[in-house]
Amino acid sequence: MSHVSKYLANLSEDTPEAVASVRGTINDISKNHLMNFSYMNHEVGLLLGQVQSGKTSQMFGVMSAAADHGFQLFLVLTSSMTALQQQTFERAMQSIDTFNVCDENDEVRFLSKKLRQPTAIILKKNATVLRKWKNYLASSGYCVGRPIFIIDDEADATSLNTKVNKKELEEKSTINQTLEDIKNLCTSSFYLQVTATPQPLLLQSIDSGWKPKFIHYFKPGNGYLGGSFFYSKPTPFTNISTNDDELSLLLETEETPHGLKLAATTYLITAAHQMSEGRKVCSFLIHPSSKIDDHTVIANKLKKYMMYVISNTDNPEIQRQLEQSYVGLRQSKPDLIDYKGVIGFLNSKPNFRYITMNSGPDSEATPDINTGLNVVVGGNSLGRGVTFKGLQTVYYLRSAKKPQADTFWQHSRMFGYDRDPLLMRVFMPLALYNLFAEINSSNEVLYEQIEQGNLDKLQLMFPPSVKPTRDSVVDKSKLDVLVGGVNYFPPNPDQSNAFDLDPILEQYSEKKQFHEINTETAINILSKIKDDKINNWNISSYISALRALSSEKGFIDKIALIVRRDRNIGNKTGTMLSPDDRKLGSSITKKSVITLYRNVGDSEKGWDGSPFWMPNLKLPKGKVFYTGKDGEQ
C-alpha cells in the first residue's frame, strides 16, 4: 500500500469529511510540482488555507505523496511553543504511521533507523533546537545525494529574515540563517510554507529565496465558520458591539462593564444548552490586550462576576441580565434550551475552569481545553496554533495604533468546524469589527486572485489604517506601495509609445471630460507603456492593482479615462496635470483614474523630438496596494 493510500485510510476514519479536499491537494501538488521536481534546485511553495481550516491534514497528505515520489528525509517545523510541537508530533504518530516519526529529542532513534523508511522529524522553530538538528543531519551523512522535504507550519511567523533591512550588517537573523544552512546540507530541497496569513511571504523578493514559486489554496470544507461568516456586511447576528471604553473600565475601575457582563451571561446560557445536548466541551475566550498583567486583573474580575451570577440566579438584576442574553440567543436559535433549564443548570453549580494563557515560560504547561467548560483569558499565545474545541463565545478588545493584518487575522480563534453557528457570539467594539471586515475583504480579494491564476503579480490591498505585516521581514527597497487617491506619473516617461497607443486612443475625444472604460480595456492601454525603472515606476504594479480591485466583492467595472492631446510639457518639471484635470481627477474618488496626455515631445523642452503619451494614474481613495518586486531592480 502506498503512503498516500495508507494516510487517506487513516484520515477517513478520523476526519472523513476532509478526505476529498486532501486528495485534491495531493493530486495538484503531485502533478504540478513533485513529478517535475529536478532534484537539483531548492524549490519553495506555499500551501494556503484559512485559519483553523485543517492545514495539518493537508500537510501530512503532501508529505505522504512526497514519500511516494522518493523523498526519504522530512522536517516538520512548528511554532516555538512546546505544546504545539507536541500536538503536531502526536498527530503525526497517529496519521502518517508509514513514517519513522521522531520527536526533537529522538536523535538516537533517527540515527539508528538509517532512513529505512521515510523519516519525519518534528521540530520547534527554536534556534537551539534547529542548530542541534542541523549538526545531526550534517554528521549523519544522510543528506549526501538526497533531497530534503521541509514543511514549515506558520512559515510567516519566525522563519523570515528579520534583518533584511539592515544590509550593512551583511547577516541574517538566527533562525532564518539556520534554515538556509539546513537546506544547503542537501543537493536539493522542497520547502513547503504553510500558513493562513501569507502577507509577508508574498511580499518577499524572488532573490531572497523565500518567496513561494507556486501557491496551492485549499478551500475549507463544509461546516467551516470563517471570515465570510463572522465579518460579512451587513453585520451578522453573531457580532455584538461593545463600548469603546470597555478596556479602560475593566482595568481602571472596580466596575464590570456591560459588554463583559453580557458576554459572560451569553456564555453561561450557551453552556447550559450545549451540555443539555451532551456536548463534551464549550469554551469562552477573552482576548483583551497583549499585556500579561491585564489578563490577571480581567480574569479575576470575570471569575468573580460569573460565580456571583451562578450563586444569585434569583437576584432581580442578575435575572434581567440573563433574560437579555437569553432573548438575544433565541433570536438565532429558536430551539434554545428553555429558560428554566438554564436556571437549573446554573443552580447545579457546574464546574467552570478559569484559565490564563500567555506566551513565555507558562506556555510550557498549556492545560487541556478539549473537554469541559473553559473560560480562557490570554494574549499573544492565543494568536497562532492554539485550537479551541467548542469555542462559542468570544470577547475581544485588543487594538493597535497601526494594526498588522496577519497578526490580527491569526487572532480569529472562533474560526473552525465544531461550533454551533446559531449560538456563536463575538463581542467587540464596532471599530474593531470594521477592521476585521476590511481584512476579510482583502483576504477574499487575495483568494480570488490566486484562484484566477494571477500569481505573477499578486496585489495585497488594505485600508490606509492597516499594515499587511511587520516591517522587519519585508525588504523596503524591493516593495512597491501604491496609495489610493495619490497621483503617480513617471519622471522619465517612455517616449516610444505613440505608434502603439495612437490607434487605441483615437476613439477617445479630448473634448469629453472623461470616458468610462472597463478593466480589460485599461490593462490593454497600460500594457503599451514601459516601466521607468530608474525612478522605480512599475506599470505592472498598477495593472496588478486594477486586477485586485476587479476581484473585490461588489466591484463595479468602471474606470475613468481622461485623454488630452497637443500638450507641450517640459521635461523634469515635476508636474504633469493641468489645474483643471487635477481638480477633475481629484473629484473622482471611488474609481481608478487614468489620465493620458499626448505630448508633442519638443526637443527644446528636453525631449527626443517625437510625440508620445504621458500617463498619470490614480487608484481609488481608501485603498493601499502592496507588491513585492521580482529580484533586483
C-alpha positions, 0 to 999 in steps of 0.5 A: 500500500502506498503512503498516500493510500495508507494516510487517506485510510487513516484520515477517513476514519478520523476526519472523513469529511476532509478526505476529498479536499486532501486528495485534491491537494495531493493530486495538484501538488503531485502533478504540478510540482513533485513529478517535475521536481529536478532534484537539483534546485531548492524549490519553495511553495506555499500551501494556503488555507484559512485559519483553523481550516485543517492545514495539518491534514493537508500537510501530512497528505503532501508529505505522504505523496512526497514519500511516494515520489522518493523523498526519504528525509522530512522536517516538520517545523512548528511554532516555538511553543512546546505544546504545539510541537507536541500536538503536531508530533502526536498527530503525526504518530497517529496519521502518517504511521508509514513514517519513522516519526521522531520527536526533537529529542529522538536523535538516537532513534533517527540515527539508528533507523538509517532512513529505512523508511521515510523519516519525519522529524518534528521540530520547534522553530527554536534556534537551539533546537534547529542548530542541534538538528542541523549538526545531526543531519550534517554528521549523519551523512544522510543528506549526501545525494538526497533531497530534503522535504521541509514543511514549515507550519506558520512559515510567516511567523519566525522563519523570515529574515528579520534583518533584511533591512539592515544590509550593512550588517551583511547577516541574517537573523538566527533562525532564518540563517539556520534554515538556509544552512539546513537546506544547503546540507542537501543537493536539493530541497522542497520547502513547503510554507504553510500558513493562513496569513501569507502577507509577508511571504508574498511580499518577499523578493524572488532573490531572497529565496523565500518567496513561494514559486507556486501557491496551492489554496485549499478551500475549507470544507463544509461546516467551516465558520470563517471570515465570510461568516463572522465579518460579512456586511451587513453585520451578522447576528453573531457580532455584538458591539461593545463600548469603546471604553470597555478596556479602560473600565475593566482595568481602571475601575472596580466596575464590570462593564456591560459588554463583559457582563453580557458576554459572560451571561451569553456564555453561561446560557450557551453552556447550559444548552450545549451540555443539555445536548451532551456536548463534551466541551464549550469554551469562552475566550477573552482576548483583551490586550497583549499585556500579561498583567491585564489578563490577571486583573480581567480574569479575576474580575470575570471569575468573580462576576460569573460565580456571583451570577451562578450563586444569585440566579434569583437576584432581580438584576442578575435575572434581567441580565440573563433574560437579555442574553437569553432573548438575544440567543433565541433570536438565532436559535429558536430551539434554545434550551428553555429558560428554566433549564438554564436556571437549573443548570446554573443552580447545579453549580457546574464546574467552570475552569478559569484559565490564563494563557500567555506566551513565555515560560507558562506556555510550557504547561498549556492545560487541556481545553478539549473537554469541559467548560473553559473560560480562557483569558490570554494574549499573544499565545492565543494568536497562532496554533492554539485550537479551541474545541467548542469555542462559542463565545468570544470577547475581544478588545485588543487594538493597535495604533497601526494594526498588522493584518496577519497578526490580527487575522491569526487572532480569529480563534472562533474560526473552525468546524465544531461550533454551533453557528446559531449560538456563536457570539463575538463581542467587540467594539464596532471599530474593531469589527470594521477592521476585521471586515476590511481584512476579510475583504482583502483576504477574499480579494487575495483568494480570488486572485490566486484562484484566477491564476494571477500569481505573477503579480499578486496585489495585497490591498488594505485600508490606509489604517492597516499594515499587511505585516511587520516591517522587519521581514519585508525588504523596503527597497524591493516593495512597491506601495501604491496609495489610493487617491495619490497621483503617480506619473513617471519622471522619465516617461517612455517616449516610444509609445505613440505608434502603439497607443495612437490607434487605441486612443483615437476613439477617445475625444479630448473634448469629453471630460472623461470616458468610462472604460472597463478593466480589460480595456485599461490593462490593454492601454497600460500594457503599451507603456514601459516601466521607468525603472530608474525612478522605480515606476512599475506599470505592472504594479498598477495593472496588478492593482486594477486586477485586485480591485476587479476581484473585490466583492461588489466591484463595479467595472468602471474606470475613468479615462481622461485623454488630452492631446497637443500638450507641450510639457517640459521635461523634469518639471515635476508636474504633469496635470493641468489645474483643471484635470487635477481638480477633475481627477481629484473629484473622482474618488471611488474609481481608478483614474487614468489620465493620458496626455499626448505630448508633442515631445519638443526637443527644446523642452528636453525631449527626443523630438517625437510625440508620445503619451504621458500617463498619470494614474490614480487608484481609488481613495481608501485603498493601499496596494502592496507588491513585492518586486521580482529580484533586483531592480 
